Amino acid sequence: MPNYNMPELIKRKRDGKSLSREEIVFWIDGYVKGVIPDYQVSALLMAIFIRGMEPREVADLTQIMMHSGETISLAGVDGVKIDKHSTGGVGDKVSFIVAPLVAACGVKAPMISGRGLGHTGGTLDKLESIPGFNVSLDSAEMRDVLQKTGMMICGQTADIVPADKKIYALRDITATVESLPLIASSIMSKKLALLTDGLVLDVKTGKGAFMQTEEDALALCRALVDIGNRAGRKTIGLITGMDQPLGRAVGNSLEIIESIQCLKNSGPADLMEVSLAVASAMLVAGEAVAHISEARSKIEDALQSGRALSVFRSFIEAQDGDPRVCDDYSLLPCSSVREDFSAASEGFIEAIDARSIGELCVEAGAGRRKIDDAIDYGAGFYFHKKVGDPVAAGESVVTIHIAGKEKIPFIKERLRAAITIGQSRVPSATMVRCFVDRDGKRPWPV
Amino acid sequence: MPNYNMPELIKRKRDGKSLSREEIVFWIDGYVKGVIPDYQVSALLMAIFIRGMEPREVADLTQIMMHSGETISLAGVDGVKIDKHSTGGVGDKVSFIVAPLVAACGVKAPMISGRGLGHTGGTLDKLESIPGFNVSLDSAEMRDVLQKTGMMICGQTADIVPADKKIYALRDITATVESLPLIASSIMSKKLALLTDGLVLDVKTGKGAFMQTEEDALALCRALVDIGNRAGRKTIGLITGMDQPLGRAVGNSLEIIESIQCLKNSGPADLMEVSLAVASAMLVAGEAVAHISEARSKIEDALQSGRALSVFRSFIEAQDGDPRVCDDYSLLPCSSVREDFSAASEGFIEAIDARSIGELCVEAGAGRRKIDDAIDYGAGFYFHKKVGDPVAAGESVVTIHIAGKEKIPFIKERLRAAITIGQSRVPSATMVRCFVDRDGKRPWPV
């Protein structure tokens, strides 16, 4: 490899030039090995932040970061494997619904997920509310569960993408977090380390999302889709709404129950709409259908026939959980106190601030403030009313599930601020705004 | 002081906002104390490099850097004290001429100078070619020499501007050197640490200068003048030419001799032109005259009367040098070998590349490549011909002064490339292009 010089390389990016693949290898490799110091990398990150990167550079950066650590092979597992990633939202339990759906249609769905911190819940925490459930699989176990059941969801055990850990820690303290190329490469380097055939990205937009405007969400979505396709993975993105919590349930076991309800074809409309769109995109990415318009009937059949629920049962069993929770929700943790928050006056629900609800969920014990906080798996909220619904004075809007009564007055006060009741009937928003494939943005539904 | 947060502060500059004085105090202070790490400062420096700083910020940065270490008081020395700084050139011995001139006109001229490294010679090295001369003065000795003789030139002994040392070392390895606000604050923080009443800045432009174009030189000059005046020092700048070496002599003792010749009113025209302009500006800055146009006759008188040369003699004596060198140049070191470089053909001198001559001077032993190289004080070049002069075939253009004959063929070959002889008579360039005071750029002569 040619011998590059770090100040020269920083200078090139500082002056708005693009870095070659070899130059990116040089600095990522040198940084991970500790031969390039933090202070040179932070200067480079700031130059990248301000000057940007072209799509080819971002794709190279992502792949080089991915190769800085272990990757997880799925070789030996039959069929096509499609991962799914969401940029995070409140009440987002889409993974539990789409994985069984697509598995029932012949596309395998392996996912490596994380725990919750702050206002968004964690997929692993939700699964751990199922008695016995094991999220710690080594790669042989991952392949085994995936082969046997068609899906698999576990935590990160292998030392994947050490470059991202080191770079992210530095970005966090040098004001270089909110950079599209750096955000996109960080997300995708971790996703691509799981060697699937393709990937579907659910990019959330709205008040409760990381990308609040649809414009920002679309820019991120395009960047992610471009990186995936340049890496040779069939990648499709969707922009979906995250203004109010998704579905009616927010909280760990409450969300597992709601997911099972969806698999029984009796889930809330907004959650079903997003789940069917994501599952359709996964079938297209997995080439189980030629076009998104053909996916719907296959998915409906997997749902109606109960095959998707069967997949979910066998998945729980394969990861040491108690599959009887699918039939008897009382086997899941539940809170001793259930208190209704009722409407003070008649009107319509105009807004439910997703971010505030996520934060209140932590307050209720369902999430973490610090990484080692304990979780109350039964705690959370169940919304009887959602945006656009009429409500009578005194009628329950949401039930609070919590372990004790002490915090209830405080939570109610905060709910009053988070839930807007007014006189105008807000039309319910379209949940799925568009989808993005390698050819660009497309309308939804197709 | 309010408690600032370094990532927030970096973010503000990253987004093109300006930093308050208190914010600059926070990071300079924290960095010098070692509580703010290199990697945060390098990210901030890159943001400053790309986003720039407004004049108020640069002035604050400079003053805060200056206050990071010791300052040198001149309290107790009578009269007004005006420093002079040059951005560096080849054959630049202006300090030795202007300090006695203005001292003879009643304005005291104290200067803290450096040694040579690379293609520009060092003021201290030139002075040390005078037998016995001492450049190491403590601040009491500085005041004493200044009070007694009206001038003083010595090296930096006190721990001035530690912030600049630390920041400069970091800039050097993070591609953040060539930034106007950072260059200007680095220069001025060190100059302002000597607590004079004012300052004259000789900003060089041309092939042998740091700022090659007049536009860049003017931008730097304006920044420096603005910083000085905002710090409450009367500051004036000049843009002067540095395409060919200044004067006829390049090399340590050769330049001392030429300076004495100037003080005897028989120096070369270009050097005299620059020296008279700089001295005039110093008299204006020191308020010895109301306007530059009034300075000339005072300076001519100091020169013609021999008072300036007397000041120089007593200055040499006060700093332990042998003042008899002013009358007997053989008391100065001289090289054993003197070899002429002659014109190969008849014509006119079209160009003498100042930078190449500076580099060849190091080759001849008169300068340093590394900081601990020994210097041959007698070595250097004496130009019989300068740009615009006619020359006959075989006529000497320059005499090489050197300790041995070995390097002569190589030096001659390089001189052939550095000195252009052609058929067109290049008009001699105006040495002083303009001056810059707090009201902006002005034409010269006034």
Chai-1 contact restraints between the chains, C-beta under 6 A:
chainA,res_idxA,chainB,res_idxB,connection_type,confidence,min_distance_angstrom,max_distance_angstrom,comment,restraint_id
A,P7,B,I173,contact,1.0,0.0,6.0,A-B,restraint_1
A,P7,B,A175,contact,1.0,0.0,6.0,A-B,restraint_2
A,I10,B,A175,contact,1.0,0.0,6.0,A-B,restraint_3
A,K11,B,A175,contact,1.0,0.0,6.0,A-B,restraint_4
A,R14,B,A175,contact,1.0,0.0,6.0,A-B,restraint_5
A,D38,B,Y39,contact,1.0,0.0,6.0,A-B,restraint_6
A,Y39,B,D38,contact,1.0,0.0,6.0,A-B,restraint_7
A,Y39,B,Y39,contact,1.0,0.0,6.0,A-B,restraint_8
A,Y39,B,S42,contact,1.0,0.0,6.0,A-B,restraint_9
A,Q40,B,T174,contact,1.0,0.0,6.0,A-B,restraint_10
A,S42,B,Y39,contact,1.0,0.0,6.0,A-B,restraint_11
A,S42,B,S42,contact,1.0,0.0,6.0,A-B,restraint_12
A,S42,B,A43,contact,1.0,0.0,6.0,A-B,restraint_13
A,A43,B,S42,contact,1.0,0.0,6.0,A-B,restraint_14
A,A43,B,M46,contact,1.0,0.0,6.0,A-B,restraint_15
A,A43,B,T174,contact,1.0,0.0,6.0,A-B,restraint_16
A,M46,B,A43,contact,1.0,0.0,6.0,A-B,restraint_17
A,M46,B,M46,contact,1.0,0.0,6.0,A-B,restraint_18
A,M46,B,A47,contact,1.0,0.0,6.0,A-B,restraint_19
A,A47,B,M46,contact,1.0,0.0,6.0,A-B,restraint_20
A,I50,B,I50,contact,1.0,0.0,6.0,A-B,restraint_21
A,I173,B,P7,contact,1.0,0.0,6.0,A-B,restraint_22
A,T174,B,Q40,contact,1.0,0.0,6.0,A-B,restraint_23
A,T174,B,A43,contact,1.0,0.0,6.0,A-B,restraint_24
A,A175,B,P7,contact,1.0,0.0,6.0,A-B,restraint_25
A,A175,B,I10,contact,1.0,0.0,6.0,A-B,restraint_26
A,A175,B,K11,contact,1.0,0.0,6.0,A-B,restraint_27
A,A175,B,R14,contact,1.0,0.0,6.0,A-B,restraint_28
